[in-house]
Amino acid sequence: MNEAIVVRYRTKLEAAEENQRLIEAVFASLADARPAELHYTAYRLEDGVSFVHVASGDGRAALGELPAFQEFQRDIAARVETGPDATPATVVGSYRS
């Protein structure tokens, strides 16, 4: 698990709650599907409108196949103020992830 994708974006204030609801639906779907070799985390930052997602592992492709993730991505352009900006990253260290 050395490579990851880090995605950062900022939602419009009125879209932040809906964005979080869609993310929660993705995690509920992941709990059911349990894709092997996928490590995925999403954060809502203290400002309430900025989000960061980190996906790593060989199972990253499975994320895009989930209907809940497709629904999350469907209208993202209407929900965001800036981004999303996806950046490849190399894992330097990880504890219990």
C-alpha positions as CSV (number, residue, x, y, z in Angstrom):
1,M,0.0,0.0,0.0
2,N,2.5,2.7,-1.1
3,E,0.3,4.7,-3.5
4,A,-2.7,6.7,-2.7
5,I,-5.0,9.3,-4.2
6,V,-5.8,12.4,-2.1
7,V,-8.8,14.4,-3.3
8,R,-9.6,17.8,-1.8
9,Y,-12.5,20.1,-2.5
10,R,-14.7,22.7,-0.9
11,T,-18.5,22.5,-1.2
12,K,-20.9,25.4,-1.3
13,L,-22.3,26.1,2.2
14,E,-25.8,25.0,1.2
15,A,-24.5,21.7,-0.2
16,A,-22.2,20.5,2.6
17,E,-24.8,18.4,4.4
18,E,-26.0,16.7,1.3
19,N,-22.4,16.0,0.4
20,Q,-21.8,14.4,3.8
21,R,-25.0,12.3,3.4
22,L,-23.8,11.0,0.0
23,I,-20.4,10.2,1.5
24,E,-22.1,8.3,4.3
25,A,-24.0,6.3,1.8
26,V,-20.8,5.3,0.1
27,F,-19.4,4.0,3.4
28,A,-22.6,2.1,4.0
29,S,-22.2,0.5,0.6
30,L,-18.6,-0.3,1.3
31,A,-19.6,-2.0,4.5
32,D,-21.9,-4.3,2.5
33,A,-19.5,-4.8,-0.5
34,R,-16.3,-5.2,1.5
35,P,-13.9,-4.7,-1.4
36,A,-10.6,-6.4,-0.7
37,E,-7.4,-4.3,-0.7
38,L,-9.2,-1.0,-0.5
39,H,-8.4,1.6,2.2
40,Y,-10.7,4.6,2.0
41,T,-11.1,7.5,4.4
42,A,-13.1,10.7,4.0
43,Y,-12.8,13.8,6.2
44,R,-14.9,16.9,6.7
45,L,-12.7,19.7,7.8
46,E,-13.3,22.1,10.7
47,D,-14.6,24.8,8.4
48,G,-17.6,22.5,7.6
49,V,-17.3,22.9,3.8
50,S,-13.9,21.4,3.0
51,F,-13.6,17.6,2.4
52,V,-10.6,15.4,1.9
53,H,-10.8,11.8,0.7
54,V,-7.9,9.3,0.7
55,A,-8.0,6.1,-1.2
56,S,-5.2,3.6,-1.3
57,G,-4.6,-0.1,-2.0
58,D,-5.1,-2.3,-5.0
59,G,-8.9,-2.3,-4.6
60,R,-9.3,1.4,-5.5
61,A,-11.0,0.6,-8.8
62,A,-13.8,-1.1,-6.8
63,L,-14.8,2.2,-5.3
64,G,-15.8,3.6,-8.7
65,E,-17.9,0.6,-9.4
66,L,-20.2,1.2,-6.4
67,P,-23.6,2.7,-7.3
68,A,-23.4,4.9,-4.2
69,F,-20.1,6.3,-5.3
70,Q,-21.4,6.9,-8.8
71,E,-24.3,8.8,-7.2
72,F,-21.9,10.8,-5.0
73,Q,-20.0,11.8,-8.1
74,R,-23.0,12.5,-10.4
75,D,-23.7,16.1,-9.4
76,I,-20.4,16.9,-7.6
77,A,-19.9,19.9,-10.0
78,A,-23.1,21.5,-8.7
79,R,-22.1,21.0,-5.0
80,V,-18.5,22.3,-5.1
81,E,-17.1,25.7,-4.9
82,T,-13.5,24.6,-5.6
83,G,-12.0,21.3,-6.8
84,P,-12.1,18.5,-6.7
85,D,-8.4,18.2,-7.0
86,A,-7.0,14.7,-7.1
87,T,-3.3,14.3,-6.3
88,P,-1.3,11.0,-6.4
89,A,0.6,10.5,-3.1
90,T,3.1,8.0,-1.7
91,V,2.3,6.6,1.7
92,V,5.3,7.3,4.0
93,G,3.8,5.7,7.0
94,S,0.5,4.4,8.3
95,Y,-0.8,3.3,11.6
96,R,-3.9,1.2,11.8
97,S,-5.3,2.3,8.5
